[in-house]
Amino acid sequence: MRFSGWRVLKEGLTGNTGWRPQWRNPAPKAEYDVVIIGGGGHGLATAYYLAREHGITNVAVLEKGYLGGGNVGRNTTIVRANYYLPGNSEFYSHSLKLWEGLEQELNYNAMMSQRGIINLFHNDAQRDAAVRRGNAIINQGDDAELLGRDALRRLAPYLNFDNNRFPIMGGLMQRRAGTARHDAVAWGYARAADMRGVDLIQNCEVTGIDVAGGKVTGVQTTRGPIRAKKVALAAAGRSGQVAALAGLTLPIESHVLQAFVSEGLKPIVDHVITFAEGHLYISQSDKGGLVFGSYLDFYASYAARGNLPMAEHTMEACVAMMPALGKARLLRSWGGIMDMTPDGSPIIDHAPIDGLYLNCGWCYGGFKATPGSGSVYAHLIATDRPHGAATRFRLDRFRSGRGLMDEEGTGAQHNLH
Ligand SMILES: Cc1cc2nc3c(=O)[nH]c(=O)nc-3n(C[C@H](O)[C@H](O)[C@H](O)COP(=O)(O)OP(=O)(O)OC[C@H]3O[C@@H](n4cnc5c(N)ncnc54)[C@H](O)[C@@H]3O)c2cc1C
């Protein structure tokens, strides 16, 4: 079933009786060419690109809950390609280009909104760093623009420019960055993968990974055993636990990150604004709610709920930069489990077991990575070679110390599952 303006009109005039379920609900088969563990954004995108780019359709995505119930439906929806370090820079550039054609490609409204992101700076040293980052982004082929104080004031007059501790000197802007509706991204990929024959199996937890003679042979699940030639992890915050099913210890530590939404307000925040000193990032949803987040809750946990001190810190940062928001009421908050690596950069690589593949360690940044991650992971699974945009996401960098991409990593208690 394709979506179009005509279709919406027709359904509107005929009582909306023609809409059909967006994907099938199949029982698991006994065997697949590829089994993907995790029906979040990355697992679903990987299944889609395996089918579309590589013609591999005998694929199952196994999800222990419901599709999109993990971090893909819990994030603050920011999409950008303004990374500085080689490795991440080319990867996120690849991903943003895929975002730009995604809705047409999937025939699905993911509410992609390239409203621009502005990273604030507050002193000369930070401005120098912003200039350096901006030049690196432009050299990568993406857009970056340095805004002085006056130019920024015209775009975002509500900011507290004369804040005593953090006076705002300007910002680094990327106009092609923005937001997308997170769960619609999962649904769009799910529907498109299903249409190409991928089995999406919900309420199916993987409880074991079968390995014989150093090679993966399948998985054990709450819906019975499934044989597979290849098994691909895409379990995000649960990566450490799922890898342990195959006897692996990953350099991953799981933490909670919270998100917050205010009551609906009239349009005020037109862009995504980040205030790095308070680690605050904020945007306004189409419904009017301000969507914002801050730091991790800095203790390892698998509980998808946050704590009050971090909520208080986030509100402080918000009001410090935007005092007018002091009167807004907070509507709700939630937490998601983040898979943090020591260097803050992801892993997309072979596992040290034949036929087993790893996609994890997305830290704060995995939503914007969704199309890029799906496309490069599918390439790795299909060809057994890394995609050109993801050659540095190797697992062995943590053992050898070579090729680390230091994006402010977290944690000294890896894989305490
Ligand atoms: C509050 C918050 C804000 C964020 N903000 C941003 C942002 O603005 N921009 C950005 O780029 N990123 C952001 N992120 C990060 C981003 O959401 C994640 O990095 C990304 O969604 C992770 O990939 P995923 O979508 O595949 O994960 P998930 O949606 O978590 O998918 C993993 C799936 O695996 C399933 N699973 C786990 N174990 C098993 C098992 N044993 N068997 C079967 N299934 C299993 C889980 O149920 C889950 O559905 C944020 C995250 C949080 C929590």
The ligand as an SDF file (V2000), in Angstrom:
LIG
                    3D

 53 58  0  0  0  0  0  0  0  0999 V2000
   17.0380   10.0790   25.8100 C   0  0  0  0  0  0  0  0  0  0  0  0
   17.8220    9.7880   24.5650 C   0  0  0  0  0  0  0  0  0  0  0  0
   18.0830   10.8040   23.6630 C   0  0  0  0  0  0  0  0  0  0  0  0
   18.8090   10.5680   22.4940 C   0  0  0  0  0  0  0  0  0  0  0  0
   18.9480   11.5800   21.5890 N   0  0  0  0  0  0  0  0  0  0  0  0
   19.5580   11.3300   20.4020 C   0  0  0  0  0  0  0  0  0  0  0  0
   19.6030   12.3480   19.4140 C   0  0  0  0  0  0  0  0  0  0  0  0
   19.0550   13.4460   19.5770 O   0  0  0  0  0  0  0  0  0  0  0  0
   20.2600   12.0830   18.2520 N   0  0  0  0  0  0  0  0  0  0  0  0
   20.8790   10.8960   18.0330 C   0  0  0  0  0  0  0  0  0  0  0  0
   21.4870   10.7280   16.9850 O   0  0  0  0  0  0  0  0  0  0  0  0
   20.7910    9.8750   18.9450 N   0  0  0  0  0  0  0  0  0  0  0  0
   20.1510   10.0650   20.1180 C   0  0  0  0  0  0  0  0  0  0  0  0
   20.0390    9.0460   21.0480 N   0  0  0  0  0  0  0  0  0  0  0  0
   20.6980    7.7580   20.7760 C   0  0  0  0  0  0  0  0  0  0  0  0
   19.8760    6.8430   19.8700 C   0  0  0  0  0  0  0  0  0  0  0  0
   18.5290    6.8510   20.2410 O   0  0  0  0  0  0  0  0  0  0  0  0
   20.4400    5.4210   19.9350 C   0  0  0  0  0  0  0  0  0  0  0  0
   21.8450    5.4460   19.7870 O   0  0  0  0  0  0  0  0  0  0  0  0
   19.8670    4.5280   18.8340 C   0  0  0  0  0  0  0  0  0  0  0  0
   18.4700    4.6360   18.7850 O   0  0  0  0  0  0  0  0  0  0  0  0
   20.2990    3.0890   19.0780 C   0  0  0  0  0  0  0  0  0  0  0  0
   20.0080    2.2410   17.9790 O   0  0  0  0  0  0  0  0  0  0  0  0
   18.5900    1.4900   17.7790 P   0  0  0  0  0  0  0  0  0  0  0  0
   17.6030    2.4680   17.2730 O   0  0  0  0  0  0  0  0  0  0  0  0
   18.8000    0.3130   16.9310 O   0  0  0  0  0  0  0  0  0  0  0  0
   18.2820    1.0510   19.2870 O   0  0  0  0  0  0  0  0  0  0  0  0
   16.9810    0.4410   19.9390 P   0  0  0  0  0  0  0  0  0  0  0  0
   15.7460    1.1010   19.4370 O   0  0  0  0  0  0  0  0  0  0  0  0
   17.1960    0.4410   21.4220 O   0  0  0  0  0  0  0  0  0  0  0  0
   16.9750   -1.0450   19.3660 O   0  0  0  0  0  0  0  0  0  0  0  0
   17.5810   -2.1560   19.9850 C   0  0  0  0  0  0  0  0  0  0  0  0
   16.5150   -3.2130   20.1340 C   0  0  0  0  0  0  0  0  0  0  0  0
   17.1010   -4.4560   20.5220 O   0  0  0  0  0  0  0  0  0  0  0  0
   16.1250   -5.1280   21.2790 C   0  0  0  0  0  0  0  0  0  0  0  0
   16.7840   -6.2130   22.0250 N   0  0  0  0  0  0  0  0  0  0  0  0
   17.6770   -6.0950   23.0280 C   0  0  0  0  0  0  0  0  0  0  0  0
   18.0230   -7.3210   23.4790 N   0  0  0  0  0  0  0  0  0  0  0  0
   17.3550   -8.2200   22.7090 C   0  0  0  0  0  0  0  0  0  0  0  0
   17.3010   -9.6330   22.6930 C   0  0  0  0  0  0  0  0  0  0  0  0
   18.0000  -10.3950   23.5590 N   0  0  0  0  0  0  0  0  0  0  0  0
   16.4830  -10.2410   21.7740 N   0  0  0  0  0  0  0  0  0  0  0  0
   15.7590   -9.5000   20.9090 C   0  0  0  0  0  0  0  0  0  0  0  0
   15.7660   -8.1440   20.8890 N   0  0  0  0  0  0  0  0  0  0  0  0
   16.5590   -7.5260   21.7870 C   0  0  0  0  0  0  0  0  0  0  0  0
   15.5410   -4.0440   22.1650 C   0  0  0  0  0  0  0  0  0  0  0  0
   14.2790   -4.4160   22.6730 O   0  0  0  0  0  0  0  0  0  0  0  0
   15.4910   -2.8590   21.2100 C   0  0  0  0  0  0  0  0  0  0  0  0
   14.2110   -2.7100   20.6170 O   0  0  0  0  0  0  0  0  0  0  0  0
   19.3160    9.2650   22.2270 C   0  0  0  0  0  0  0  0  0  0  0  0
   19.0430    8.2200   23.1240 C   0  0  0  0  0  0  0  0  0  0  0  0
   18.3030    8.4810   24.2760 C   0  0  0  0  0  0  0  0  0  0  0  0
   17.9960    7.3330   25.2240 C   0  0  0  0  0  0  0  0  0  0  0  0
  1  2  1  0
  2  3  1  0
  2 52  2  0
  3  4  2  0
  4  5  1  0
  4 50  1  0
  5  6  2  0
  6  7  1  0
  6 13  1  0
  7  8  2  0
  7  9  1  0
  9 10  1  0
 10 11  2  0
 10 12  1  0
 12 13  2  0
 13 14  1  0
 14 15  1  0
 14 50  1  0
 15 16  1  0
 16 17  1  0
 16 18  1  0
 18 19  1  0
 18 20  1  0
 20 21  1  0
 20 22  1  0
 22 23  1  0
 23 24  1  0
 24 25  2  0
 24 26  1  0
 24 27  1  0
 27 28  1  0
 28 29  2  0
 28 30  1  0
 28 31  1  0
 31 32  1  0
 32 33  1  0
 33 34  1  0
 33 48  1  0
 34 35  1  0
 35 36  1  0
 35 46  1  0
 36 37  1  0
 36 45  1  0
 37 38  2  0
 38 39  1  0
 39 40  1  0
 39 45  2  0
 40 41  1  0
 40 42  2  0
 42 43  1  0
 43 44  2  0
 44 45  1  0
 46 47  1  0
 46 48  1  0
 48 49  1  0
 50 51  2  0
 51 52  1  0
 52 53  1  0
M  END
$$$$
